[in-house]
Amino acid sequence: MINETTPVNYGMGWLIRHRNNKKIVFHDGSAFGYRALLGKSLQDDLTLIILTNCFKSELWTKIYNRCSYIISELSEMDIEKLLN
């Protein structure tokens, strides 16, 4: 039974993760031969979109892990440099 004090990592169709004090929401999906992910860092207003044609592959996990690590490690100064 979930109540107001039960922590959950899912809301309104989005998976929710916390990394380096940042809240990251994402949702992924797949069809035979394809896989996609849309993720967003709410504090930094950064969005990550991954589209691949590797369905069942370790490559997908490596791509996702590396991209999510990069986003969670960006500082405000890094973001300003990217935007300007």
Order of alpha helices (4+ residues) and beta strands (2+ residues): beta-beta-beta-beta-beta-alpha-alpha
